[in-house]
């Protein structure tokens, strides 16, 4: 676990790039005839590019979607935290704050997992392009311009790190809420029923994300089709 945490923060892996030493070397990579545009391989290459663009567009649309959730959650959190009812003695309905924290946590965790899923499909189509492009355009996509450095910053990975950061923040706020408002002493009337129920619901959905309905698979599927009868038989 410690090794994974360290690797997440600092991963000194090689770039994997082979240097092209001259314009002639670059041009030689495109020697040879390209396949005809009507072939199945050429069409597959075009479809791979379209699918990659589709995945990238959806990736950033989803990011905007989850940013809206986070902004709303933080706004609601600060509003309740600074309200007169919460700052009264004792606080009135503090469980509302916990519900907001739980909502912020579950949406930020969903953002993390959706980022991972989106990136998987983006890489899928990029690998398809890598395998197809040599026979269509030459290694255009695989040829990287690296000025002064063979490493750059990954836009999608940094976005994924931000989503994980939000998850950590909501976790910390949830722990703070527990220390501020919950106690293990007292009678049954002091039991935080709302907090317990919300926590169990959160744990249920987190389990479903990792081990249940939230996981995709590539198993074979069996389909059945039926005719809905567009044309009725005449008597």
C-alpha positions as CSV (number, residue, x, y, z in Angstrom):
1,X,0.0,0.0,0.0
2,X,2.8,2.4,0.9
3,X,4.6,1.5,-2.3
4,X,1.4,2.3,-4.3
5,X,1.0,5.6,-2.6
6,X,4.6,6.5,-3.3
7,X,4.3,5.4,-6.9
8,X,1.2,7.5,-7.4
9,X,3.1,10.6,-6.2
10,X,6.4,9.9,-8.0
11,X,6.8,7.4,-10.8
12,X,10.2,7.7,-12.5
13,X,9.5,5.6,-15.5
14,X,11.2,5.9,-18.9
15,X,9.6,7.9,-21.7
16,X,9.8,5.0,-24.2
17,X,10.5,7.3,-27.1
18,X,13.1,6.6,-29.8
19,X,14.7,9.8,-31.1
20,X,14.4,10.7,-34.9
21,X,17.7,12.3,-35.8
22,X,16.9,14.1,-39.1
23,X,14.1,15.2,-41.5
24,X,15.2,12.3,-43.8
25,X,14.6,9.8,-41.0
26,X,11.2,11.3,-40.3
27,X,10.2,11.1,-44.0
28,X,11.4,7.5,-44.4
29,X,8.9,6.5,-41.8
30,X,6.2,7.3,-44.4
31,X,7.7,5.5,-47.3
32,X,5.5,3.1,-49.3
33,X,2.0,3.2,-50.6
34,X,-1.0,3.6,-48.5
35,X,-3.9,1.2,-48.7
36,X,-7.0,2.1,-50.8
37,X,-9.6,4.1,-49.0
38,X,-12.4,1.6,-49.7
39,X,-10.7,-1.3,-47.9
40,X,-12.0,-2.6,-44.6
41,X,-8.7,-1.7,-42.8
42,X,-8.9,1.9,-44.0
43,X,-12.5,2.2,-42.7
44,X,-11.5,0.7,-39.4
45,X,-8.8,3.3,-39.1
46,X,-11.3,6.1,-39.7
47,X,-13.7,4.6,-37.2
48,X,-11.0,4.3,-34.6
49,X,-10.2,8.1,-34.9
50,X,-13.9,8.9,-34.7
51,X,-14.4,6.7,-31.6
52,X,-11.3,8.3,-29.9
53,X,-12.6,11.8,-30.5
54,X,-16.0,10.7,-29.2
55,X,-14.4,9.3,-26.0
56,X,-12.4,12.5,-25.4
57,X,-15.4,14.8,-25.9
58,X,-17.4,12.7,-23.5
59,X,-14.5,12.6,-21.0
60,X,-14.6,16.4,-20.6
61,X,-18.3,16.6,-20.7
62,X,-18.4,14.3,-17.7
63,X,-15.8,16.3,-16.0
64,X,-17.9,19.5,-16.3
65,X,-20.9,17.4,-15.0
66,X,-19.0,16.4,-11.8
67,X,-17.5,19.8,-11.3
68,X,-21.0,21.1,-11.0
69,X,-21.7,18.4,-8.3
70,X,-18.6,19.4,-6.3
71,X,-19.4,23.2,-6.5
72,X,-22.9,22.6,-5.4
73,X,-21.8,20.3,-2.5
74,X,-19.2,22.8,-1.2
75,X,-21.7,25.7,-1.5
76,X,-24.3,23.7,0.5
77,X,-21.6,22.6,3.1
78,X,-20.5,26.2,3.8
79,X,-24.1,27.4,3.9
80,X,-25.0,24.9,6.6
81,X,-21.7,25.3,8.5
82,X,-22.3,29.1,8.8
83,X,-26.0,28.9,9.5
84,X,-27.4,30.0,12.9
85,X,-29.2,26.6,13.5
86,X,-25.9,24.6,13.1
87,X,-24.0,27.1,15.3
88,X,-26.6,27.1,18.1
89,X,-26.1,25.1,21.3
90,X,-26.7,22.2,20.7
91,X,-26.7,22.3,16.9
92,X,-30.1,21.8,15.3
93,X,-30.2,19.0,12.7
94,X,-26.5,18.5,12.3
95,X,-27.2,15.4,10.2
96,X,-28.0,17.6,7.3
97,X,-24.3,18.5,7.1
98,X,-23.4,14.9,7.2
99,X,-25.7,14.2,4.3
100,X,-24.1,16.9,2.3
101,X,-20.6,15.5,3.0
102,X,-21.8,12.0,2.0
103,X,-23.2,13.4,-1.3
104,X,-19.9,15.2,-2.0
105,X,-18.0,12.0,-1.2
106,X,-20.0,9.7,-3.4
107,X,-20.0,12.0,-6.4
108,X,-16.3,12.7,-6.1
109,X,-15.6,8.9,-5.9
110,X,-17.9,8.4,-8.9
111,X,-15.9,11.0,-10.7
112,X,-12.7,9.1,-10.0
113,X,-14.0,5.8,-11.3
114,X,-15.7,7.3,-14.4
115,X,-12.4,9.0,-15.2
116,X,-10.6,5.7,-15.0
117,X,-13.3,4.0,-17.2
118,X,-13.2,6.9,-19.8
119,X,-9.4,6.8,-20.0
120,X,-9.6,3.0,-20.6
121,X,-11.7,3.4,-23.7
122,X,-9.6,6.4,-24.9
123,X,-6.5,4.2,-24.7
124,X,-8.3,1.4,-26.3
125,X,-8.9,3.4,-29.5
126,X,-5.5,5.0,-29.4
127,X,-3.9,1.5,-29.5
128,X,-6.2,0.6,-32.4
129,X,-4.9,3.7,-34.2
130,X,-1.3,2.7,-33.4
131,X,-1.8,-0.7,-35.0
132,X,-3.6,0.5,-38.1
133,X,-2.0,3.8,-39.1
134,X,1.3,2.4,-40.6
135,X,-0.7,1.0,-43.5
136,X,-2.9,4.1,-44.0
137,X,-1.0,7.3,-43.3
138,X,2.3,6.0,-41.9
139,X,3.3,6.4,-38.2
140,X,1.9,10.0,-37.9
141,X,0.2,9.5,-34.6
142,X,3.1,7.6,-33.1
143,X,5.7,10.2,-34.0
144,X,6.0,12.5,-31.0
145,X,7.4,16.1,-31.0
146,X,9.5,16.4,-27.9
147,X,11.3,19.7,-27.5
148,X,14.1,19.6,-24.9
149,X,12.3,16.9,-22.9
150,X,10.9,13.4,-23.5
151,X,8.2,13.9,-20.9
152,X,5.2,16.1,-20.6
153,X,2.1,16.5,-18.4
154,X,-0.9,14.3,-18.8
155,X,-4.1,16.4,-18.8
156,X,-6.4,13.5,-18.1
157,X,-4.2,12.1,-15.3
158,X,-4.0,15.4,-13.6
159,X,-7.8,15.7,-13.9
160,X,-8.0,12.3,-12.3
161,X,-5.7,13.4,-9.4
162,X,-8.0,16.4,-8.8
163,X,-11.0,14.1,-8.5
164,X,-9.1,11.9,-6.1
165,X,-8.2,15.0,-4.1
166,X,-11.8,15.9,-3.7
167,X,-12.6,12.4,-2.5
168,X,-9.9,12.8,0.2
169,X,-11.2,16.2,1.2
170,X,-14.8,14.8,1.7
171,X,-13.4,11.9,3.7
172,X,-11.5,14.3,6.0
173,X,-14.6,16.4,6.4
174,X,-16.6,13.3,7.3
175,X,-14.1,12.3,10.0
176,X,-14.2,15.9,11.4
177,X,-17.9,15.7,11.5
178,X,-17.7,12.5,13.5
179,X,-15.4,14.1,16.1
180,X,-17.5,17.3,16.4
181,X,-21.0,15.8,16.5
182,X,-20.9,12.1,17.4
183,X,-20.4,10.4,20.7
184,X,-20.3,6.8,21.9
185,X,-21.7,7.7,25.3
186,X,-25.3,8.3,26.3
187,X,-28.7,6.5,25.9
188,X,-30.4,5.1,22.9
189,X,-31.9,8.5,22.2
190,X,-28.4,9.8,21.4
191,X,-27.8,7.2,18.7
192,X,-27.1,9.0,15.4
193,X,-29.7,7.0,13.3
194,X,-29.5,9.3,10.3
195,X,-25.7,9.2,10.1
196,X,-25.6,5.4,10.5
197,X,-28.2,4.8,7.8
198,X,-26.5,7.3,5.4
199,X,-23.1,5.6,6.1
200,X,-24.5,2.2,5.4
201,X,-26.1,3.4,2.1
202,X,-22.8,5.0,1.1
203,X,-20.9,1.8,1.8
204,X,-23.5,-0.2,-0.1
205,X,-23.1,1.9,-3.2
206,X,-19.3,2.0,-2.9
207,X,-19.3,-1.8,-2.8
208,X,-21.6,-1.9,-5.9
209,X,-19.2,0.4,-7.8
210,X,-16.2,-1.7,-7.1
211,X,-17.6,-5.2,-7.0
212,X,-21.1,-5.1,-8.4
213,X,-23.2,-3.2,-10.9
214,X,-20.6,-0.5,-11.4
215,X,-18.1,-2.9,-13.0
216,X,-18.2,-3.5,-16.8
217,X,-17.3,-6.8,-18.3
218,X,-16.6,-8.4,-21.6
219,X,-18.5,-11.6,-21.2
220,X,-20.5,-12.9,-24.2
221,X,-24.0,-11.7,-24.3
222,X,-27.1,-13.6,-25.5
223,X,-29.7,-11.5,-27.3
224,X,-33.3,-12.2,-28.3
225,X,-35.1,-10.2,-31.0
226,X,-38.8,-9.9,-31.7
227,X,-40.8,-8.5,-34.6
228,X,-43.1,-5.7,-33.3
229,X,-45.3,-6.0,-36.3
230,X,-45.0,-2.8,-38.4
231,X,-47.3,-4.1,-41.1
232,X,-50.6,-5.7,-40.0
233,X,-52.0,-8.7,-41.9
234,X,-55.0,-7.8,-43.9
235,X,-58.1,-10.0,-43.3
